[in-house]
Amino acid sequence: MSARPESWTRRPIVSRTDPPAGEEGNAPTPSPVSGPEASAPETGESHRDDFDPAAAYLDQLGEGSRRTMREALTKLARWASDGRCGPHDLPWHLLRIEHTAALRTRLISNLAPATANKHLAALRGVLKLCWRHGLMPAEAYQRAIDLPPARGASPKRSVRLGEAELRNLIRSCQQDSSPAGARDEALLSLLYGAGLRRSEVVALELSDYELASGELTVGEASGRRRRRFRANEDA
């Protein structure tokens, strides 16, 4: 992992649950924002402790993408607070362009461009809710989200595998006695032998499979258009 930018380590975001200053040994890290902006947005409204912008953002998403974006917000919150905050206790409304720019720098240094852009989309979504609910000044919000997308080399185009190659992959999984071998064989069997979509395989739960009958209930992560079929010996 690359070293953090100097501006990153100097100015972490603080949790709104940090102990108040003045208590010996418990002085919080100084807020990254000083002056009137730190105590109240320009709208005149004070911070609402009952509103969780991260939770509100995740509630807007479908079940299939909610887990991915929750993981993205968790990573962003921990990076922004030096590991002290999660997505539900970080004061997102205090983020300014110097913080979001530092987050972007770290994202593109550690993640693939597509993954970094997914994290940036989650960040913009949470900040938009902070602005909508009067927790963040409009100008500060516009500046904070004014970030160029992560760019990089496009991934190689997918290659269609032949039947012999797929069977060799399954044979390799069968020769692997670890739990990962059994897992990978099951994944390949469902994708190749049963013809399931990737989204359908990701959404599967153990309860979807009936061992006695060999029937499997599949569908999208949203739970719509679920169907049942009986797996054969190969699948």
C-alpha positions as CSV (number, residue, x, y, z in Angstrom):
1,M,0.0,0.0,0.0
2,S,1.3,3.4,-0.9
3,A,2.1,6.0,1.7
4,R,-0.6,8.4,2.7
5,P,-0.4,12.0,1.3
6,E,1.0,14.4,3.9
7,S,-2.2,16.5,3.8
8,W,-4.1,13.3,4.6
9,T,-2.2,12.5,7.9
10,R,-2.4,16.1,9.0
11,R,-6.1,16.6,8.7
12,P,-8.2,13.6,9.6
13,I,-12.0,13.9,9.9
14,V,-13.1,13.4,13.5
15,S,-16.1,11.4,14.8
16,R,-18.9,13.5,16.3
17,T,-18.7,11.0,19.2
18,D,-15.2,12.0,20.1
19,P,-14.8,13.2,23.8
20,P,-14.9,16.9,24.3
21,A,-11.7,19.0,24.6
22,G,-10.5,19.8,28.1
23,E,-10.6,16.2,29.5
24,E,-7.1,15.2,30.3
25,G,-5.7,12.7,27.7
26,N,-9.0,12.7,25.7
27,A,-8.6,15.8,23.6
28,P,-10.0,15.1,20.1
29,T,-8.1,15.5,16.9
30,P,-8.8,19.1,15.7
31,S,-11.6,19.4,13.2
32,P,-10.4,19.7,9.6
33,V,-12.7,22.7,9.2
34,S,-12.2,25.9,11.2
35,G,-14.3,28.9,11.6
36,P,-18.1,29.2,11.3
37,E,-18.3,26.4,8.8
38,A,-17.3,23.9,11.4
39,S,-20.1,24.6,13.8
40,A,-23.0,25.2,11.4
41,P,-23.6,25.1,7.7
42,E,-24.3,28.3,5.8
43,T,-28.0,27.4,5.7
44,G,-28.3,28.3,9.4
45,E,-29.2,24.7,10.4
46,S,-27.1,22.9,12.9
47,H,-26.0,19.3,12.5
48,R,-28.8,16.8,13.2
49,D,-27.6,13.8,15.1
50,D,-30.7,11.9,14.2
51,F,-29.9,11.9,10.5
52,D,-27.5,9.3,9.1
53,P,-26.6,10.2,5.5
54,A,-24.8,6.9,5.0
55,A,-27.9,4.9,6.0
56,A,-30.2,7.1,4.0
57,Y,-28.0,6.7,0.9
58,L,-27.8,2.9,1.3
59,D,-31.6,2.7,1.7
60,Q,-32.0,4.2,-1.8
61,L,-30.1,1.4,-3.4
62,G,-31.3,-2.0,-4.5
63,E,-30.3,-5.0,-2.5
64,G,-27.8,-6.2,-5.1
65,S,-25.7,-3.0,-4.9
66,R,-26.2,-2.2,-1.2
67,R,-23.6,-4.5,0.1
68,T,-21.0,-3.2,-2.4
69,M,-21.6,0.4,-1.6
70,R,-21.7,-0.3,2.2
71,E,-18.2,-1.7,1.9
72,A,-17.1,1.4,-0.1
73,L,-18.5,3.8,2.5
74,T,-16.8,1.8,5.3
75,K,-13.5,2.0,3.5
76,L,-13.9,5.8,2.9
77,A,-14.9,6.5,6.5
78,R,-12.0,4.6,8.0
79,W,-9.6,6.2,5.6
80,A,-11.0,9.7,6.4
81,S,-10.7,9.2,10.1
82,D,-7.5,7.2,10.4
83,G,-9.5,4.1,11.3
84,R,-11.6,5.7,14.1
85,C,-15.0,6.0,12.4
86,G,-17.4,3.8,10.5
87,P,-19.8,5.0,7.8
88,H,-22.5,5.7,10.4
89,D,-20.6,7.9,12.8
90,L,-18.3,9.9,10.5
91,P,-19.4,13.5,10.1
92,W,-19.7,13.5,6.4
93,H,-21.0,17.0,6.3
94,L,-17.5,18.3,7.4
95,L,-15.8,16.9,4.3
96,R,-14.3,19.5,2.1
97,I,-12.4,19.5,-1.2
98,E,-9.0,18.9,0.5
99,H,-10.4,15.8,2.1
100,T,-12.3,14.4,-0.9
101,A,-9.3,15.1,-3.1
102,A,-7.0,13.2,-0.7
103,L,-9.5,10.3,-0.7
104,R,-9.5,10.2,-4.5
105,T,-5.7,10.1,-4.5
106,R,-5.7,7.2,-2.1
107,L,-8.4,5.4,-4.1
108,I,-6.6,5.6,-7.4
109,S,-3.4,4.5,-5.7
110,N,-4.9,1.4,-4.3
111,L,-7.8,0.3,-6.5
112,A,-8.6,-0.4,-10.1
113,P,-10.1,2.6,-11.9
114,A,-13.6,1.1,-12.0
115,T,-13.6,0.3,-8.3
116,A,-12.2,3.7,-7.4
117,N,-15.0,5.4,-9.4
118,K,-17.6,3.2,-7.6
119,H,-16.2,4.5,-4.3
120,L,-16.3,8.1,-5.6
121,A,-20.0,7.6,-6.6
122,A,-20.8,6.4,-3.1
123,L,-19.0,9.5,-1.6
124,R,-20.9,11.9,-3.9
125,G,-24.2,10.2,-3.0
126,V,-23.7,10.7,0.7
127,L,-22.5,14.3,0.4
128,K,-25.6,15.0,-1.8
129,L,-27.8,13.9,1.0
130,C,-25.9,16.1,3.5
131,W,-26.5,19.1,1.2
132,R,-30.2,18.2,0.6
133,H,-30.8,18.0,4.3
134,G,-29.2,21.4,5.0
135,L,-26.1,19.9,6.7
136,M,-23.6,21.1,4.2
137,P,-23.3,24.5,2.4
138,A,-24.1,24.4,-1.3
139,E,-20.7,25.8,-2.3
140,A,-18.8,23.4,-0.1
141,Y,-20.8,20.5,-1.5
142,Q,-20.1,21.5,-5.1
143,R,-16.4,21.9,-4.4
144,A,-16.2,18.6,-2.5
145,I,-17.7,16.6,-5.4
146,D,-15.7,18.4,-8.1
147,L,-13.4,15.4,-8.6
148,P,-12.2,14.0,-11.9
149,P,-12.9,10.3,-12.4
150,A,-10.2,7.7,-12.0
151,R,-8.7,6.7,-15.3
152,G,-6.6,3.9,-16.4
153,A,-6.0,1.2,-18.9
154,S,-9.2,-0.6,-20.0
155,P,-9.4,-4.2,-18.9
156,K,-8.8,-6.9,-21.5
157,R,-11.9,-8.0,-23.4
158,S,-13.4,-11.2,-22.1
159,V,-12.4,-14.4,-23.8
160,R,-14.9,-17.2,-24.4
161,L,-13.6,-20.5,-23.0
162,G,-14.1,-23.7,-24.9
163,E,-15.6,-26.8,-23.4
164,A,-12.2,-28.5,-22.9
165,E,-10.9,-25.4,-21.0
166,L,-13.9,-25.3,-18.7
167,R,-13.6,-29.0,-17.9
168,N,-9.9,-28.5,-17.1
169,L,-10.8,-25.7,-14.7
170,I,-13.4,-27.9,-13.0
171,R,-10.9,-30.8,-12.8
172,S,-8.4,-28.4,-11.2
173,C,-11.0,-27.5,-8.6
174,Q,-11.7,-31.2,-7.9
175,Q,-8.0,-31.8,-7.3
176,D,-7.9,-29.0,-4.7
177,S,-8.9,-30.5,-1.3
178,S,-9.3,-27.1,0.4
179,P,-12.8,-25.5,0.9
180,A,-11.9,-23.0,-1.8
181,G,-11.6,-25.9,-4.3
182,A,-15.2,-27.1,-3.5
183,R,-16.5,-23.5,-3.6
184,D,-14.9,-22.9,-7.0
185,E,-16.2,-26.1,-8.4
186,A,-19.7,-25.2,-7.3
187,L,-19.4,-21.8,-8.9
188,L,-18.2,-23.1,-12.2
189,S,-20.8,-25.8,-12.2
190,L,-23.6,-23.3,-11.6
191,L,-22.3,-20.9,-14.2
192,Y,-21.3,-23.4,-16.9
193,G,-23.4,-26.5,-16.1
194,A,-26.6,-24.7,-15.0
195,G,-26.2,-21.6,-17.1
196,L,-26.9,-19.2,-14.2
197,R,-26.0,-15.5,-14.5
198,R,-23.3,-14.0,-12.3
199,S,-25.9,-11.9,-10.5
200,E,-28.0,-15.0,-9.8
201,V,-25.0,-16.9,-8.3
202,V,-24.0,-14.0,-6.1
203,A,-27.6,-13.8,-4.7
204,L,-27.8,-17.5,-3.8
205,E,-28.2,-18.5,-0.2
206,L,-27.7,-21.9,1.3
207,S,-31.5,-22.1,2.0
208,D,-32.1,-21.8,-1.7
209,Y,-30.9,-25.4,-2.2
210,E,-33.0,-28.4,-1.2
211,L,-30.6,-31.3,-0.7
212,A,-33.3,-34.0,-0.7
213,S,-34.9,-33.1,-4.0
214,G,-31.8,-31.4,-5.6
215,E,-33.9,-28.4,-6.4
216,L,-32.4,-24.9,-6.5
217,T,-34.3,-21.6,-6.3
218,V,-32.5,-18.9,-8.2
219,G,-33.2,-15.3,-9.1
220,E,-31.8,-11.8,-9.1
221,A,-30.6,-10.1,-5.9
222,S,-33.8,-8.0,-5.8
223,G,-35.8,-11.2,-5.3
224,R,-37.9,-10.7,-8.5
225,R,-38.6,-13.4,-11.1
226,R,-37.2,-16.3,-9.0
227,R,-37.4,-19.7,-10.5
228,R,-36.7,-23.3,-9.5
229,F,-34.9,-26.0,-11.3
230,R,-33.5,-29.4,-10.4
231,A,-29.7,-29.7,-10.7
232,N,-28.3,-32.7,-12.5
233,E,-25.2,-34.6,-11.4
234,D,-22.9,-32.4,-13.5
235,A,-24.4,-29.1,-12.2
